[in-house]
Amino acid sequence: MAPAGAKRNILERLDAGEVVIGDGGFVIALEKRGYVKAGPWTPEAAAEYPEAVRQLHREFLRAGSNVMQTFTFYASDDKLENRACDLAREVANEGDALVAGGVSQTPSFLSGKSEEDVKALFKKQIDVYVQKNVDFLIAEYFEHVEEAEWAVQVLKTTGKPVAATLCIGPEGDLNGVSPGDCAVKLVKAGADIVGVNCHFDPETCVKTVKLMKEGVEKAGLKAHYMSQPLAFHTPDCNRQGFIDLPEFPFALEPRILTRWEMQKYARDAYSTGIRYIGGCCGFEPYHIRAVSEELETERGFLPAGSEKHGSWGGGLMMHTKPWVRARCVVLYFLFFFMSGCVALRIVV
């Protein structure tokens, strides 16, 4: 148990059956704000524009996020990683949030370097996370489960809880390893939490994690499950996901999910047995707020960001135009038909 006054770690929360809500997609959000260059998608903003990174962390915290993930995607510079860890910790300490440090797939693996060489890169990255004492580690955005296994094995040496997410769909990784088999490999490598992130929409990701969960249970193993999908509809994607869409990355806006669709995602994920529910590219704070609001009953509270948001459009009842006020009721019916709910709440 955690000492009095200390935050409970990620596994204590999940073991207790609690919902942990992740944050959203920093590289896409900060590119739109003018702080990240599309293409390399690297996180220099943590050092160049720390106020922008701090503010986005804070908005996700207010929206209900329990996890502040360090803005270190593809980072390899120690000074940058240090700064990113400090920013995440500063904001996490403003609430009941944890800090997660992450590693991702490497060019070395794709170019055929040895397991030893690839693991050496992961070791270099996690040294900073250990020095900064992040709360847990995530091996994320892996297209090949073999490389993810290597990452998990390195992260596990720190003694910290380890999550592992692949950017795959129901067809499996790029070598054709099924989601179920991928999950089993990750759990055997030492991952405490397994799931998917990026590349596909919420519906596809929840389906994929369900297959992972079935594989783990069939193998007689245990794990927690997480999902951090795109905020874009991707029914027409191939195995490599949204990066192969002609709209990527500058014309994806027509594919963005609404906040109502995000509430459906949260409910579907929870019903599947996923308890770490967050987002990746395209997810903005209002999307995470929608997830938090959908799971209000399960979490026992609403986030600070809901103070300015009437649930189910309730704030529209204050509008001066009667036809706009009427939409408040319409929104209840809309979600009823979208989700198949048996109960219908109506604002009167």
Contacts in CASP RR format, 6 or more apart in sequence:
PFRMAT RR
TARGET T0000
AUTHOR 0000-0000-0000
METHOD contacts of the structure
MODEL  1
MAPAGAKRNILERLDAGEVVIGDGGFVIALEKRGYVKAGPWTPEAAAEYP
EAVRQLHREFLRAGSNVMQTFTFYASDDKLENRACDLAREVANEGDALVA
GGVSQTPSFLSGKSEEDVKALFKKQIDVYVQKNVDFLIAEYFEHVEEAEW
AVQVLKTTGKPVAATLCIGPEGDLNGVSPGDCAVKLVKAGADIVGVNCHF
DPETCVKTVKLMKEGVEKAGLKAHYMSQPLAFHTPDCNRQGFIDLPEFPF
ALEPRILTRWEMQKYARDAYSTGIRYIGGCCGFEPYHIRAVSEELETERG
FLPAGSEKHGSWGGGLMMHTKPWVRARCVVLYFLFFFMSGCVALRIVV
1 12 0 8 1.000
2 8 0 8 1.000
2 9 0 8 1.000
2 12 0 8 1.000
7 96 0 8 1.000
7 98 0 8 1.000
7 135 0 8 1.000
8 16 0 8 1.000
9 98 0 8 1.000
9 135 0 8 1.000
9 136 0 8 1.000
9 161 0 8 1.000
10 20 0 8 1.000
10 67 0 8 1.000
10 98 0 8 1.000
10 100 0 8 1.000
10 135 0 8 1.000
10 136 0 8 1.000
10 161 0 8 1.000
10 163 0 8 1.000
10 192 0 8 1.000
10 193 0 8 1.000
10 276 0 8 1.000
11 136 0 8 1.000
11 161 0 8 1.000
11 192 0 8 1.000
11 224 0 8 1.000
13 20 0 8 1.000
13 66 0 8 1.000
14 20 0 8 1.000
14 193 0 8 1.000
14 224 0 8 1.000
14 275 0 8 1.000
14 276 0 8 1.000
17 275 0 8 1.000
18 275 0 8 1.000
18 299 0 8 1.000
19 270 0 8 1.000
19 275 0 8 1.000
19 277 0 8 1.000
19 295 0 8 1.000
19 298 0 8 1.000
19 299 0 8 1.000
20 66 0 8 1.000
20 67 0 8 1.000
20 226 0 8 1.000
20 275 0 8 1.000
20 276 0 8 1.000
20 277 0 8 1.000
21 64 0 8 1.000
21 65 0 8 1.000
21 66 0 8 1.000
21 67 0 8 1.000
21 277 0 8 1.000
21 278 0 8 1.000
21 288 0 8 1.000
21 291 0 8 1.000
21 292 0 8 1.000
21 295 0 8 1.000
21 299 0 8 1.000
22 60 0 8 1.000
22 65 0 8 1.000
22 66 0 8 1.000
22 67 0 8 1.000
22 69 0 8 1.000
22 228 0 8 1.000
22 276 0 8 1.000
22 277 0 8 1.000
22 278 0 8 1.000
22 279 0 8 1.000
22 288 0 8 1.000
23 57 0 8 1.000
23 60 0 8 1.000
23 65 0 8 1.000
23 67 0 8 1.000
23 68 0 8 1.000
23 69 0 8 1.000
23 278 0 8 1.000
23 279 0 8 1.000
23 283 0 8 1.000
23 288 0 8 1.000
24 60 0 8 1.000
24 65 0 8 1.000
24 228 0 8 1.000
24 278 0 8 1.000
24 279 0 8 1.000
24 280 0 8 1.000
24 282 0 8 1.000
24 283 0 8 1.000
24 284 0 8 1.000
24 285 0 8 1.000
24 287 0 8 1.000
24 288 0 8 1.000
25 279 0 8 1.000
25 280 0 8 1.000
25 281 0 8 1.000
25 282 0 8 1.000
25 283 0 8 1.000
26 36 0 8 1.000
26 43 0 8 1.000
26 53 0 8 1.000
26 56 0 8 1.000
26 69 0 8 1.000
26 71 0 8 1.000
26 73 0 8 1.000
27 36 0 8 1.000
27 41 0 8 1.000
27 43 0 8 1.000
27 73 0 8 1.000
27 281 0 8 1.000
28 249 0 8 1.000
28 281 0 8 1.000
28 282 0 8 1.000
29 56 0 8 1.000
29 282 0 8 1.000
29 283 0 8 1.000
29 284 0 8 1.000
30 36 0 8 1.000
30 45 0 8 1.000
30 52 0 8 1.000
30 53 0 8 1.000
30 56 0 8 1.000
30 71 0 8 1.000
31 37 0 8 1.000
31 38 0 8 1.000
31 41 0 8 1.000
31 249 0 8 1.000
33 52 0 8 1.000
35 45 0 8 1.000
35 48 0 8 1.000
35 49 0 8 1.000
35 52 0 8 1.000
35 53 0 8 1.000
36 42 0 8 1.000
36 43 0 8 1.000
36 44 0 8 1.000
36 45 0 8 1.000
38 249 0 8 1.000
38 250 0 8 1.000
39 249 0 8 1.000
40 74 0 8 1.000
41 73 0 8 1.000
41 74 0 8 1.000
42 73 0 8 1.000
42 74 0 8 1.000
42 75 0 8 1.000
43 53 0 8 1.000
43 71 0 8 1.000
43 72 0 8 1.000
43 73 0 8 1.000
43 74 0 8 1.000
43 75 0 8 1.000
43 80 0 8 1.000
43 84 0 8 1.000
44 80 0 8 1.000
45 52 0 8 1.000
45 53 0 8 1.000
45 71 0 8 1.000
46 53 0 8 1.000
46 71 0 8 1.000
46 72 0 8 1.000
46 75 0 8 1.000
46 80 0 8 1.000
46 83 0 8 1.000
46 84 0 8 1.000
46 87 0 8 1.000
47 79 0 8 1.000
47 80 0 8 1.000
47 83 0 8 1.000
50 83 0 8 1.000
50 87 0 8 1.000
53 71 0 8 1.000
53 84 0 8 1.000
53 87 0 8 1.000
54 87 0 8 1.000
54 90 0 8 1.000
54 91 0 8 1.000
56 285 0 8 1.000
57 68 0 8 1.000
57 71 0 8 1.000
57 87 0 8 1.000
57 88 0 8 1.000
57 91 0 8 1.000
57 92 0 8 1.000
58 91 0 8 1.000
58 94 0 8 1.000
59 285 0 8 1.000
60 68 0 8 1.000
60 285 0 8 1.000
60 288 0 8 1.000
61 68 0 8 1.000
61 91 0 8 1.000
61 92 0 8 1.000
61 94 0 8 1.000
61 95 0 8 1.000
61 97 0 8 1.000
61 304 0 8 1.000
62 285 0 8 1.000
62 303 0 8 1.000
62 304 0 8 1.000
62 305 0 8 1.000
63 285 0 8 1.000
63 286 0 8 1.000
63 288 0 8 1.000
63 289 0 8 1.000
63 292 0 8 1.000
63 303 0 8 1.000
63 305 0 8 1.000
64 288 0 8 1.000
64 289 0 8 1.000
64 292 0 8 1.000
64 303 0 8 1.000
64 304 0 8 1.000
64 305 0 8 1.000
65 97 0 8 1.000
65 278 0 8 1.000
65 288 0 8 1.000
66 96 0 8 1.000
66 97 0 8 1.000
66 98 0 8 1.000
67 97 0 8 1.000
67 98 0 8 1.000
67 99 0 8 1.000
67 100 0 8 1.000
68 88 0 8 1.000
68 89 0 8 1.000
68 91 0 8 1.000
68 92 0 8 1.000
68 97 0 8 1.000
68 98 0 8 1.000
68 99 0 8 1.000
68 100 0 8 1.000
69 88 0 8 1.000
69 99 0 8 1.000
69 100 0 8 1.000
69 101 0 8 1.000
69 102 0 8 1.000
69 138 0 8 1.000
70 81 0 8 1.000
70 84 0 8 1.000
70 85 0 8 1.000
70 87 0 8 1.000
70 88 0 8 1.000
70 99 0 8 1.000
70 100 0 8 1.000
70 101 0 8 1.000
70 102 0 8 1.000
70 129 0 8 1.000
70 134 0 8 1.000
71 84 0 8 1.000
71 87 0 8 1.000
71 88 0 8 1.000
72 80 0 8 1.000
72 81 0 8 1.000
72 84 0 8 1.000
72 85 0 8 1.000
72 101 0 8 1.000
72 102 0 8 1.000
72 125 0 8 1.000
73 104 0 8 1.000
73 141 0 8 1.000
74 104 0 8 1.000
75 81 0 8 1.000
75 84 0 8 1.000
75 125 0 8 1.000
76 121 0 8 1.000
76 124 0 8 1.000
76 125 0 8 1.000
78 127 0 8 1.000
78 128 0 8 1.000
81 125 0 8 1.000
81 128 0 8 1.000
81 129 0 8 1.000
81 132 0 8 1.000
82 128 0 8 1.000
82 131 0 8 1.000
82 132 0 8 1.000
85 99 0 8 1.000
85 101 0 8 1.000
85 128 0 8 1.000
85 129 0 8 1.000
85 132 0 8 1.000
85 134 0 8 1.000
86 132 0 8 1.000
88 99 0 8 1.000
88 100 0 8 1.000
88 101 0 8 1.000
88 134 0 8 1.000
89 99 0 8 1.000
89 132 0 8 1.000
89 134 0 8 1.000
91 97 0 8 1.000
92 98 0 8 1.000
92 99 0 8 1.000
98 135 0 8 1.000
98 136 0 8 1.000
99 134 0 8 1.000
99 135 0 8 1.000
100 134 0 8 1.000
100 135 0 8 1.000
100 136 0 8 1.000
100 137 0 8 1.000
100 138 0 8 1.000
100 163 0 8 1.000
101 129 0 8 1.000
101 134 0 8 1.000
101 136 0 8 1.000
101 137 0 8 1.000
101 138 0 8 1.000
102 125 0 8 1.000
102 129 0 8 1.000
102 137 0 8 1.000
102 138 0 8 1.000
102 139 0 8 1.000
102 140 0 8 1.000
103 122 0 8 1.000
103 125 0 8 1.000
103 126 0 8 1.000
103 137 0 8 1.000
103 138 0 8 1.000
103 139 0 8 1.000
103 140 0 8 1.000
103 151 0 8 1.000
103 154 0 8 1.000
103 155 0 8 1.000
104 139 0 8 1.000
104 140 0 8 1.000
104 141 0 8 1.000
104 142 0 8 1.000
105 141 0 8 1.000
105 142 0 8 1.000
105 143 0 8 1.000
105 144 0 8 1.000
105 147 0 8 1.000
105 148 0 8 1.000
106 118 0 8 1.000
106 121 0 8 1.000
106 122 0 8 1.000
106 147 0 8 1.000
108 117 0 8 1.000
108 118 0 8 1.000
108 121 0 8 1.000
109 118 0 8 1.000
109 144 0 8 1.000
109 147 0 8 1.000
109 150 0 8 1.000
115 150 0 8 1.000
118 147 0 8 1.000
118 150 0 8 1.000
119 150 0 8 1.000
119 153 0 8 1.000
119 154 0 8 1.000
122 150 0 8 1.000
122 151 0 8 1.000
122 154 0 8 1.000
122 155 0 8 1.000
123 154 0 8 1.000
126 137 0 8 1.000
126 154 0 8 1.000
126 155 0 8 1.000
126 158 0 8 1.000
129 137 0 8 1.000
129 158 0 8 1.000
130 158 0 8 1.000
130 160 0 8 1.000
134 160 0 8 1.000
135 160 0 8 1.000
135 161 0 8 1.000
136 160 0 8 1.000
136 161 0 8 1.000
136 162 0 8 1.000
136 163 0 8 1.000
137 155 0 8 1.000
137 158 0 8 1.000
137 160 0 8 1.000
137 161 0 8 1.000
137 162 0 8 1.000
137 163 0 8 1.000
138 162 0 8 1.000
138 163 0 8 1.000
138 164 0 8 1.000
138 165 0 8 1.000
139 148 0 8 1.000
139 151 0 8 1.000
139 152 0 8 1.000
139 155 0 8 1.000
139 162 0 8 1.000
139 163 0 8 1.000
139 164 0 8 1.000
139 165 0 8 1.000
139 191 0 8 1.000
140 163 0 8 1.000
140 164 0 8 1.000
140 165 0 8 1.000
140 167 0 8 1.000
140 197 0 8 1.000
140 198 0 8 1.000
140 228 0 8 1.000
141 165 0 8 1.000
141 167 0 8 1.000
141 197 0 8 1.000
141 198 0 8 1.000
142 148 0 8 1.000
142 151 0 8 1.000
142 164 0 8 1.000
142 165 0 8 1.000
142 166 0 8 1.000
142 167 0 8 1.000
142 173 0 8 1.000
143 166 0 8 1.000
143 167 0 8 1.000
143 168 0 8 1.000
143 173 0 8 1.000
143 174 0 8 1.000
143 240 0 8 1.000
144 173 0 8 1.000
144 174 0 8 1.000
144 175 0 8 1.000
145 166 0 8 1.000
145 173 0 8 1.000
145 175 0 8 1.000
145 177 0 8 1.000
145 181 0 8 1.000
145 182 0 8 1.000
145 185 0 8 1.000
145 186 0 8 1.000
146 175 0 8 1.000
148 164 0 8 1.000
148 166 0 8 1.000
148 182 0 8 1.000
148 185 0 8 1.000
148 186 0 8 1.000
148 189 0 8 1.000
149 185 0 8 1.000
149 186 0 8 1.000
149 189 0 8 1.000
151 164 0 8 1.000
152 162 0 8 1.000
152 164 0 8 1.000
152 186 0 8 1.000
152 189 0 8 1.000
152 190 0 8 1.000
152 191 0 8 1.000
153 189 0 8 1.000
153 190 0 8 1.000
155 162 0 8 1.000
156 162 0 8 1.000
156 189 0 8 1.000
156 190 0 8 1.000
161 192 0 8 1.000
161 193 0 8 1.000
162 190 0 8 1.000
162 191 0 8 1.000
162 192 0 8 1.000
162 193 0 8 1.000
163 191 0 8 1.000
163 192 0 8 1.000
163 193 0 8 1.000
163 194 0 8 1.000
163 195 0 8 1.000
163 226 0 8 1.000
163 276 0 8 1.000
164 186 0 8 1.000
164 189 0 8 1.000
164 191 0 8 1.000
164 193 0 8 1.000
164 194 0 8 1.000
164 195 0 8 1.000
165 194 0 8 1.000
165 195 0 8 1.000
165 196 0 8 1.000
165 197 0 8 1.000
165 226 0 8 1.000
165 228 0 8 1.000
166 172 0 8 1.000
166 173 0 8 1.000
166 182 0 8 1.000
166 186 0 8 1.000
166 195 0 8 1.000
166 196 0 8 1.000
166 197 0 8 1.000
167 196 0 8 1.000
167 197 0 8 1.000
167 198 0 8 1.000
167 199 0 8 1.000
167 200 0 8 1.000
167 241 0 8 1.000
168 174 0 8 1.000
168 179 0 8 1.000
168 182 0 8 1.000
168 196 0 8 1.000
168 199 0 8 1.000
168 208 0 8 1.000
168 239 0 8 1.000
169 179 0 8 1.000
169 196 0 8 1.000
169 199 0 8 1.000
169 200 0 8 1.000
169 204 0 8 1.000
169 205 0 8 1.000
169 207 0 8 1.000
169 208 0 8 1.000
169 239 0 8 1.000
169 241 0 8 1.000
170 179 0 8 1.000
170 204 0 8 1.000
170 207 0 8 1.000
170 208 0 8 1.000
170 211 0 8 1.000
171 239 0 8 1.000
172 178 0 8 1.000
172 179 0 8 1.000
172 182 0 8 1.000
172 208 0 8 1.000
172 239 0 8 1.000
173 182 0 8 1.000
174 239 0 8 1.000
174 240 0 8 1.000
177 185 0 8 1.000
178 211 0 8 1.000
179 196 0 8 1.000
179 208 0 8 1.000
179 209 0 8 1.000
179 211 0 8 1.000
179 212 0 8 1.000
179 215 0 8 1.000
180 211 0 8 1.000
180 212 0 8 1.000
180 214 0 8 1.000
180 215 0 8 1.000
180 216 0 8 1.000
181 215 0 8 1.000
182 212 0 8 1.000
183 194 0 8 1.000
183 195 0 8 1.000
183 212 0 8 1.000
183 213 0 8 1.000
183 215 0 8 1.000
183 216 0 8 1.000
183 223 0 8 1.000
184 215 0 8 1.000
184 216 0 8 1.000
184 219 0 8 1.000
184 221 0 8 1.000
186 194 0 8 1.000
187 194 0 8 1.000
187 216 0 8 1.000
187 219 0 8 1.000
187 221 0 8 1.000
187 222 0 8 1.000
187 223 0 8 1.000
188 221 0 8 1.000
191 223 0 8 1.000
192 223 0 8 1.000
192 224 0 8 1.000
193 223 0 8 1.000
193 224 0 8 1.000
193 225 0 8 1.000
193 226 0 8 1.000
193 276 0 8 1.000
194 212 0 8 1.000
194 216 0 8 1.000
194 223 0 8 1.000
194 224 0 8 1.000
194 225 0 8 1.000
194 226 0 8 1.000
195 208 0 8 1.000
195 209 0 8 1.000
195 212 0 8 1.000
195 225 0 8 1.000
195 226 0 8 1.000
195 227 0 8 1.000
196 205 0 8 1.000
196 208 0 8 1.000
196 209 0 8 1.000
196 212 0 8 1.000
196 227 0 8 1.000
196 228 0 8 1.000
196 229 0 8 1.000
197 205 0 8 1.000
197 226 0 8 1.000
197 227 0 8 1.000
197 228 0 8 1.000
197 229 0 8 1.000
197 279 0 8 1.000
197 280 0 8 1.000
198 228 0 8 1.000
198 229 0 8 1.000
198 230 0 8 1.000
198 280 0 8 1.000
198 281 0 8 1.000
199 230 0 8 1.000
199 234 0 8 1.000
199 237 0 8 1.000
199 240 0 8 1.000
199 241 0 8 1.000
199 242 0 8 1.000
199 243 0 8 1.000
200 208 0 8 1.000
200 229 0 8 1.000
200 230 0 8 1.000
200 234 0 8 1.000
200 237 0 8 1.000
200 241 0 8 1.000
200 242 0 8 1.000
201 229 0 8 1.000
201 230 0 8 1.000
201 232 0 8 1.000
201 233 0 8 1.000
201 234 0 8 1.000
201 235 0 8 1.000
201 257 0 8 1.000
202 227 0 8 1.000
202 229 0 8 1.000
202 230 0 8 1.000
202 257 0 8 1.000
202 261 0 8 1.000
202 262 0 8 1.000
202 265 0 8 1.000
202 268 0 8 1.000
202 269 0 8 1.000
203 265 0 8 1.000
203 268 0 8 1.000
204 229 0 8 1.000
204 234 0 8 1.000
204 235 0 8 1.000
204 237 0 8 1.000
205 227 0 8 1.000
205 228 0 8 1.000
205 229 0 8 1.000
205 230 0 8 1.000
206 227 0 8 1.000
206 229 0 8 1.000
206 265 0 8 1.000
206 268 0 8 1.000
206 269 0 8 1.000
206 272 0 8 1.000
206 274 0 8 1.000
209 225 0 8 1.000
209 226 0 8 1.000
209 227 0 8 1.000
209 269 0 8 1.000
209 272 0 8 1.000
209 274 0 8 1.000
210 272 0 8 1.000
212 225 0 8 1.000
213 225 0 8 1.000
213 272 0 8 1.000
213 273 0 8 1.000
216 222 0 8 1.000
216 223 0 8 1.000
224 275 0 8 1.000
224 276 0 8 1.000
225 272 0 8 1.000
225 273 0 8 1.000
225 274 0 8 1.000
225 275 0 8 1.000
225 276 0 8 1.000
226 274 0 8 1.000
226 275 0 8 1.000
226 276 0 8 1.000
226 277 0 8 1.000
226 278 0 8 1.000
227 269 0 8 1.000
227 274 0 8 1.000
227 276 0 8 1.000
227 277 0 8 1.000
227 278 0 8 1.000
227 279 0 8 1.000
228 278 0 8 1.000
228 279 0 8 1.000
228 280 0 8 1.000
229 265 0 8 1.000
229 278 0 8 1.000
229 279 0 8 1.000
229 280 0 8 1.000
230 242 0 8 1.000
230 279 0 8 1.000
230 280 0 8 1.000
230 281 0 8 1.000
230 282 0 8 1.000
230 283 0 8 1.000
231 256 0 8 1.000
231 257 0 8 1.000
231 262 0 8 1.000
231 279 0 8 1.000
231 280 0 8 1.000
231 281 0 8 1.000
231 282 0 8 1.000
231 283 0 8 1.000
231 284 0 8 1.000
231 287 0 8 1.000
232 242 0 8 1.000
232 252 0 8 1.000
232 255 0 8 1.000
232 256 0 8 1.000
232 257 0 8 1.000
232 281 0 8 1.000
232 282 0 8 1.000
233 255 0 8 1.000
233 257 0 8 1.000
234 241 0 8 1.000
234 242 0 8 1.000
234 245 0 8 1.000
234 255 0 8 1.000
236 245 0 8 1.000
237 244 0 8 1.000
237 245 0 8 1.000
238 244 0 8 1.000
242 248 0 8 1.000
242 252 0 8 1.000
242 281 0 8 1.000
245 252 0 8 1.000
247 254 0 8 1.000
247 255 0 8 1.000
252 282 0 8 1.000
256 282 0 8 1.000
257 265 0 8 1.000
257 287 0 8 1.000
259 286 0 8 1.000
259 287 0 8 1.000
259 289 0 8 1.000
259 290 0 8 1.000
260 290 0 8 1.000
260 331 0 8 1.000
260 334 0 8 1.000
260 335 0 8 1.000
260 338 0 8 1.000
261 338 0 8 1.000
262 287 0 8 1.000
262 290 0 8 1.000
262 291 0 8 1.000
262 294 0 8 1.000
263 290 0 8 1.000
263 291 0 8 1.000
263 293 0 8 1.000
263 294 0 8 1.000
263 335 0 8 1.000
263 339 0 8 1.000
264 294 0 8 1.000
264 335 0 8 1.000
264 338 0 8 1.000
264 339 0 8 1.000
265 291 0 8 1.000
266 277 0 8 1.000
266 290 0 8 1.000
266 291 0 8 1.000
266 294 0 8 1.000
266 295 0 8 1.000
267 294 0 8 1.000
267 295 0 8 1.000
267 339 0 8 1.000
269 277 0 8 1.000
270 277 0 8 1.000
270 295 0 8 1.000
270 298 0 8 1.000
277 291 0 8 1.000
277 295 0 8 1.000
278 288 0 8 1.000
278 291 0 8 1.000
279 287 0 8 1.000
279 288 0 8 1.000
289 303 0 8 1.000
289 305 0 8 1.000
289 306 0 8 1.000
289 309 0 8 1.000
292 299 0 8 1.000
292 302 0 8 1.000
292 303 0 8 1.000
292 306 0 8 1.000
293 302 0 8 1.000
293 303 0 8 1.000
293 306 0 8 1.000
293 309 0 8 1.000
293 311 0 8 1.000
296 302 0 8 1.000
309 315 0 8 1.000
312 328 0 8 1.000
312 331 0 8 1.000
312 332 0 8 1.000
312 335 0 8 1.000
312 345 0 8 1.000
312 347 0 8 1.000
313 327 0 8 1.000
313 328 0 8 1.000
313 331 0 8 1.000
313 347 0 8 1.000
314 328 0 8 1.000
314 347 0 8 1.000
315 328 0 8 1.000
316 324 0 8 1.000
316 325 0 8 1.000
316 327 0 8 1.000
316 328 0 8 1.000
316 331 0 8 1.000
317 325 0 8 1.000
317 328 0 8 1.000
317 347 0 8 1.000
319 325 0 8 1.000
328 347 0 8 1.000
329 346 0 8 1.000
329 347 0 8 1.000
332 344 0 8 1.000
332 345 0 8 1.000
332 346 0 8 1.000
332 347 0 8 1.000
333 344 0 8 1.000
335 341 0 8 1.000
336 344 0 8 1.000
END
